[in-house]
Amino acid sequence: MVVFLAALYGGLTMLQEKNVFPAPVAEQVQVLLDTTGDAARKAGAGLRSVWRNSKAALNEQLRKFGRSLSGSGQEKQNIPVDGELLVDYIDVGQGDCTLIRQGDSAMLFDCGPDDKGTYLQNYLKKLGITRLDYVIGSHPDEDHIGSMDVILEKFDCDTIFMSDYVKNTKTYNHVTEALKYRNYSAMTPKTGSEWSLGDAQFTVLGPVQAHEDANDNSIAIRLTYGSTSFLFTGDAEEAEENDLLSWGNDLKSDVYQAGHHGSSDASSASFLRKVQPSFTVISCGIDNDYGHPHKKTLQRLLAAESQILRTDLSGTIRFRSDGTNLSYEAEW
């Protein structure tokens, strides 16, 4: 599976439709495309090694013709930055957790489900992280703040953002107990406020207004590093997406983490037209109970010519930015 539907569906389909491949390469591409779809899910881990070989062979063909599967192809304005930005879309199964690092600064955007606490603790420690500048719980669903209590208890956390939407659940109560245990206080950031993470900056885009559903009360941020940009919207669905569109902030981003794990009630066509993502990362679990990502969402992303990457197919996905250029690597 690896970057199976990611590169194939998000990149190869688009290139194939534009007839950019010479005939010999086009035939190989079509063979690869014909093996994807439902077969990718059913084949499981076995296809991962197949795709490793296929991807390497295909990239070699593409290099011969001067093309690459990575890079947005957009012109970038040079803005001075120091060092590298690393964005890890961590594979936590059916949930969200993204680690963002720049220099000595680090931030977690969401903390995955409640059975990933030890895994995330070890993940951060292996990277030498003992302190987090920011911990953000986009909204109080278990698959986003389930392991937030472990993070708060085990790491020194400077600033903690949480949605002001309250849920009377064990998961939510565990987080509030961890806050009290460490004598931390969480705040809801003001929409439009700007914050720094090393040489990176992020703007809080939402929620713009309160909604009845927790998903549409998700904290949404747009992070920039030099001239590269990343968008995170939690589980925001179409109602909050419309708020973001109406608010008038800049949404255009190189990398977009698909709202609500690729559900069809998020990532609307009008929203994608504003975001114009070169890459879309979908965080979801293998064979999850919700059928994420939904076919309609994948179709909309393809129509938007966004290269699709998925944690259920590729494991943890890491983006690197030097402030101008983007690259990514996948675990599988």
N, C-alpha and C positions, 0 to 999 in steps of 0.2 A: 504494500500500500504506500508506504513512505510518502513522498510528496505526490502521491498517485493522482488523485483528483485535483490536487493543488496545481501542479504544473500542467497536467494533461488537460483537465477541464478548463482551468483558468487561463492557461497560456496557449497550449497547443491547439485547442479548438478555435480560439480567436485567430491564431496565425494561419491555421488550415483554411478557415473561411475566407481569409484575405489572399489566399493563394500565394503566400510568400515562399513556400518550399519548392525547390526544384523537384522534378518528378520522382527521382529515386528516394529522396528524403520523404516526400509526401506519402509514398507508399508505406514506408516504415512507420510514419506517424499514424496513419490510418489504422494499421494493425494494432498499435498500442491503444488507440482510442476505442477500438472494437472490443478490447479486453477489459474495459473499465465498467462503470455503472454498478449494477447489482452484483456482478461477479467479484468486484473488489471487496465487498463486505463478506460475501460467502467464503471467499478463499482464505481470509484471515491472515495469519502471520506468514504463511507460505509465499504470498505475493510480494511481501516486503523485499525479500532477497531478489526476486525476479525483477522488481522495479529498480532496485539498486543498479543491476546490470543494464537494464533497459535505459535508465536515465543517463548513465555514464556514456553508453553508446550513442544515444541521441544527442547529448551535449557535444560529443566529439564531432558528429555530423554538422551540428549547428555552428560550431566554431569554424569549420571549414568554409562555411558560407557567411561568416562574419556576423552571426547573430547569437544572442544569449537568452537563456530563460530567466535570468535575474537582472534587476535594474529597472527603474521606472521609465527611462527614456525621456524624462521631462528635463527641460533646462532648469538649472538651479542657480540661485543667487548666492554668491559667496559671503557668508556671515561668519566672522571670526569666532572660533570655538577652540577649546583646549581638550584634546584627547578624543575619546570614543564614547558614544552612547550605546549601551547594550539593552535590548528589550527582550526578555524571555517570556514567551507565552507558555507557561508551564503546563504540562499534561497532568491534570488532576482528575481525569475522567469526566463525568458529567458535571462540570462546574467551571468557574473562572478563577484564575490567579495569574497575574502578570508581574514580573519583577523588572524594574527599570533602574539602571545604574548609570551614573555619569561621574567620573572621577571617584571621590570618596563618598559620594552621596548615593542613597538607595531608597527606593519606594516600592511598596506592594500595592497594586490596584486589585482589590478583592483577594480572598484567602482560601478559596476552594471549599469543598464539602467537609463535613466534620470527621471523616475518616482519613484525612490527609495531613493532619497536624504534625505527626512525627516525620512524615516524608518531607514536608515543607521545612521543618526545623533543620533536618539533615541537609536538605538542598542548599539552604542559606549558609549553614556552617561550613560546608565544603567549599563555598566561595569566599570564606573568610569574613562573612557578614555577622557583626555582633550588634549593630545599631541600624535602625531604619529612620530616615528623615521623615517619611510619611507612611502611614498605613491607611488605606482607603477602603471602606466597606460601601460599595455602591448602593446597596439596598439590603434589607434584612433577610433575604432568602438564604436557606441553609447551604445551597451550592455556591454561595458567594462569601458568606461570613462564617461558615461552619468551623473552620480551623483558625479563625481570627483570635479566639481565646488563647490558643497555644502560642501564636505569634506574640501577642501582647505579654504573655507571662514569661516567655523565654528570651525576648529581645528588648533592648532599650529602644523605645519609640518616642520620637520627638513630637510629631504632630499627627493626630488621629482624626480622620474625617469619617463621618457616618451620615447617612440620610436621616432626616428627622421623622421618617416613617417608622413607627414602632410596631413590633409584632410580639404578641404574648406567646412565645415559643421557648422550648428548652435551649435551642441554639442561641436565640437572642439573649436570653437570661445568662447563659454562660459567658457571653461577651461582656455584658454589663458587670458581672461578677469579677471577670478578669481586670476590667478597668478599675474597679474599686480595690482589688488586691494590689495592683501596681501603683495605685494613687494617680491614675491617668484620668484625663477628662477628654471626651470626644466632642467635636464641634461639627456643625453643618456649615460648610463653606458658602460664602455669599456668591451667588451667580454673578459672573463677570469678574470675580477676583482673580488676581494673577499671582503665581508662586514660582519659586526657583528651585531647581534640583541640580546643583552644580552649575554648569553652563547651560543646562536645559531650562526651559520655562514651560509652565502649563497654565492654561486658563480654564476656570470652572465654567462650563457652558449650561449646565442644568443640574437639578430640575428648575425650569422657569417658573412653574406654578405647581400647586398640589393637585394630585389626582387620587382617586379612590384605590386604584390598584398599585401595589408596591412596585411593580416593574416600571411604571411610568413616573415613579419618584426616584429613579436611579440618578446618582451623581454621574455626570458626564464631563469629561475633560478632553482638551486638545493639547497635546504636548509637542513642543518644537525644539529642535536642536539644529542650530544653523538654519539651513533652508529645508531640512527634512521634518516631517510631521507625522504624528500618530494620534488616532482618535479612539477614545474608549467611551462607551455609552451604557455599560452594564447590561441590564435587561430591558432597556428602554424600548417600548413598542411604538406603534405609529402615532399615538397621541402625543407622547413626549417628543418624538421626532418632528412632528408638526410644530411643537413649541420651539424647538431649536431652529427650525427653518424660519419661523416668524420673528424670532429674537434678533436675527440679523448678524450673528457672529460668523466669523470665517470658519467654515466646516471643511474646506478642501484639505485633504490629508493623503499622504503617500500610503500609509498603512492604516487600515480600519479593522478594529476587532468587531466582527459582526454582532449586532445587538441580539440578545436573547438566544445565543448559541446557534444562530442561523435559522430561527423560527420564522415562519412565513408572516407573522404579525409584526415583524421588525424589518429593517433594511428595505424600506419602501423604494419604489422607483424614483420618486421625487427627491427623497433623501439622498440616494446614491448619486443623483445628478449633481447635487451640491457638493458631496464629499469627493467624488471623482477619484476613488482609491485605486492606486496602481496594484496594491496587494490587499487582500482581505483574509484575515485569520479567523477561523471558526473554532471556538473551544467547545468540544463536546465529547461525550464518551462513546466508546465502541458499542454498537448495537443498543443505544440508549432507548429507554421506554417512550421517548417523545418523538422519535423519528427524526431528530435533528442531525444534520441540517435538512430543512424541507426543500423539496424539489423546486417550488416556486422561488425560493430565495436564491438557489443556485442559478436558476434561469435569469433572475434579475441581475445577479452579479456578472454572469456571462455577457448579458446585454450591455452592462456598464464597462465591459472589457477589463475587469479586475481579475488578477491572478489569485486563485483560491488556494489557501493552505489550511489544513485541518489537523487538529491535535489527535483526533481518533485515527487518522491515517498516517501521521508523521511523528507522533510523540511531541515532545517539547520543541518549540520552534524559536530560534534566536535570531533577532535582527541586529545588525550592526550599522551604525551611522558615524561617519567622520564629519558630519555637518553638511556634506554635499552629496556623497554617494551612499547608497543603501545596498546591503547584501544580507542574505539569510542562510542559515544552516538548519537542518532538521535532525532530530535524534535518530529516526529510522530512515 
